[in-house]
Amino acid sequence: MARHGALFIQAVQFADIPVMAAYLCLIGLIFVVINLVVDLLYYLVDPRLRSER
């Protein structure tokens, strides 16, 4: 995993915009997926969030 960080640092040094954009999109996607998983787990764990119909 350390090699990915080095790739990003090298992309910044050489102003490689496509690599930086792809890396930042990947980080953003990972952030969104982690938040979605946490929200779904929170919904499953906390019974107050479930509505009775």
N, CA and C of each residue as an Amber inpcrd file, in Angstrom:
protein
   159
   0.8210000  -1.1930000   0.0000000   0.0000000   0.0000000   0.0000000
   0.8660000   1.2570000   0.0000000   2.0810000   1.1610000   0.4840000
   2.9530000   2.3270000   0.5330000   3.3310000   2.7870000  -0.8670000
   3.3090000   1.8800000  -1.8240000   3.6720000   2.2530000  -3.1930000
   2.6460000   3.2010000  -3.7880000   1.3670000   3.0890000  -3.3790000
   0.3370000   3.9800000  -3.9000000   0.5740000   5.4060000  -3.4300000
   1.0010000   5.5580000  -2.1990000   1.3190000   6.8880000  -1.6880000
   2.4910000   7.5020000  -2.4340000   3.4870000   6.6770000  -2.7340000
   4.6420000   7.1610000  -3.4880000   4.2250000   7.5540000  -4.9040000
   3.3020000   6.8060000  -5.5110000   2.8040000   7.1580000  -6.8390000
   2.1250000   8.5150000  -6.8140000   1.3280000   8.7690000  -5.7840000
   0.6380000  10.0560000  -5.6880000   1.6320000  11.1970000  -5.4800000
   2.6150000  10.9930000  -4.6190000   3.6390000  12.0220000  -4.3920000
   4.3970000  12.3130000  -5.6860000   4.7400000  11.2680000  -6.4190000
   5.4410000  11.4530000  -7.6900000   4.5430000  12.1790000  -8.6990000
   3.2580000  11.8630000  -8.7040000   2.3280000  12.5430000  -9.6100000
   2.2280000  14.0220000  -9.2810000   2.2450000  14.3650000  -7.9970000
   2.2070000  15.7710000  -7.5950000   3.4890000  16.4770000  -8.0270000
   4.6160000  15.8280000  -7.8390000   5.8970000  16.4470000  -8.1930000
   5.9920000  16.7360000  -9.6890000   5.4540000  15.8410000 -10.5160000
   5.5480000  16.0120000 -11.9660000   4.2620000  16.5870000 -12.5690000
   3.3390000  17.0340000 -11.7300000   2.0740000  17.6320000 -12.1760000
   1.3220000  16.7100000 -13.1330000   1.2280000  15.4390000 -12.7710000
   0.5190000  14.4420000 -13.5730000  -0.9590000  14.4760000 -13.1770000
  -1.7080000  15.3440000 -13.8350000  -3.0960000  15.6150000 -13.4550000
  -3.9920000  14.3700000 -13.5410000  -3.9390000  13.5730000 -14.5950000
  -4.8210000  12.3940000 -14.6400000  -4.5960000  11.4140000 -13.4830000
  -3.3490000  11.2020000 -13.1030000  -3.0680000  10.2940000 -11.9810000
  -3.5860000  10.8910000 -10.6800000  -3.3750000  12.1880000 -10.4770000
  -3.8700000  12.8310000  -9.2590000  -5.3920000  12.7900000  -9.2040000
  -6.0480000  13.0500000 -10.3300000  -7.5160000  13.0400000 -10.3670000
  -8.0590000  11.6400000 -10.0790000  -7.4450000  10.6260000 -10.6860000
  -7.9020000   9.2510000 -10.4540000  -7.7060000   8.8490000  -8.9990000
  -6.5600000   9.2160000  -8.4340000  -6.2770000   8.8700000  -7.0450000
  -7.2660000   9.5560000  -6.0990000  -7.5330000  10.8360000  -6.3430000
  -8.4570000  11.5620000  -5.4730000  -9.8900000  11.0600000  -5.6270000
 -10.2750000  10.6550000  -6.8410000 -11.6000000  10.0560000  -7.0270000
 -11.7040000   8.7280000  -6.2800000 -10.6390000   7.9470000  -6.3200000
 -10.6230000   6.6730000  -5.5950000 -10.7510000   6.9030000  -4.0910000
 -10.0100000   7.8640000  -3.5640000 -10.0930000   8.1730000  -2.1340000
 -11.5010000   8.6560000  -1.7730000 -12.0880000   9.4860000  -2.6320000
 -13.4570000   9.9610000  -2.3970000 -14.4600000   8.8160000  -2.4030000
 -14.3040000   7.8900000  -3.3370000 -15.2010000   6.7380000  -3.4080000
 -15.0720000   5.8640000  -2.1590000 -13.8550000   5.6410000  -1.7170000
 -13.6340000   4.8590000  -0.4970000 -14.2880000   5.5490000   0.6980000
 -14.1570000   6.8690000   0.7800000 -14.7680000   7.6420000   1.8670000
 -16.2880000   7.4830000   1.8590000 -16.9070000   7.5870000   0.6780000
 -18.3620000   7.4650000   0.5740000 -18.8140000   6.0600000   0.9510000
 -18.1090000   5.0370000   0.4880000 -18.4900000   3.6520000   0.7840000
 -18.3720000   3.3680000   2.2830000 -17.3000000   3.8370000   2.9010000
 -17.1410000   3.6260000   4.3460000 -18.2570000   4.3170000   5.1190000
 -18.6100000   5.5440000   4.7370000 -19.7000000   6.2430000   5.4120000
 -21.0330000   5.5430000   5.2060000 -21.2710000   5.0060000   4.0130000
 -22.5030000   4.2680000   3.7530000 -22.5830000   3.0210000   4.6290000
 -21.4950000   2.2830000   4.7220000 -21.4720000   1.0720000   5.5520000
 -21.7160000   1.4170000   7.0190000 -21.0880000   2.4780000   7.5040000
 -21.2780000   2.8890000   8.8970000 -22.7290000   3.2920000   9.1370000
 -23.3280000   4.0360000   8.2100000 -24.7290000   4.4340000   8.3690000
 -25.6540000   3.2280000   8.3700000 -25.4050000   2.2550000   7.5010000
 -26.2460000   1.0600000   7.4720000 -26.0860000   0.2320000   8.7450000
 -24.8650000   0.1100000   9.2340000 -24.6520000  -0.6200000  10.4910000
 -25.3060000   0.1090000  11.6610000 -25.2400000   1.4240000  11.6570000
 -25.8750000   2.2080000  12.7180000 -27.3820000   1.9950000  12.7010000
 -27.9620000   1.9230000  11.4980000 -29.3960000   1.6670000  11.3670000
 -29.7490000   0.2850000  11.9040000 -28.9070000  -0.6980000  11.6580000
 -29.1840000  -2.0500000  12.1330000 -29.0260000  -2.1790000  13.6440000
 -28.0920000  -1.4410000  14.2190000 -27.7910000  -1.5680000  15.6440000
 -28.7740000  -0.7910000  16.5020000 -29.1950000   0.3880000  16.0610000
 -30.0350000   1.2610000  16.8810000 -31.5040000   1.0310000  16.5510000
 -32.2520000   0.4220000  17.4660000 -33.6660000   0.1290000  17.1800000
 -34.5400000   1.3870000  17.1130000 -34.0890000   2.5000000  17.6460000
 -34.8920000   3.7350000  17.6000000 -35.0430000   4.2670000  16.1870000
 -34.1660000   3.8670000  15.2810000 -34.2270000   4.3770000  13.9110000
 -35.2390000   3.6170000  13.0520000 -35.6620000   2.4590000  13.5020000
 -36.6330000   1.6800000  12.7400000 -38.0360000   2.1500000  13.0800000
 -38.8410000   2.3730000  12.0520000 -40.2290000   2.8300000  12.2840000
 -41.1810000   1.6620000  12.2070000 -42.1880000   1.6990000  13.0560000
 -43.2270000   0.6660000  13.0430000 -44.3140000   1.0860000  12.0620000
 -44.6560000   0.1800000  11.1480000 -45.6990000   0.5140000  10.1770000
 -46.8960000  -0.3600000  10.3660000
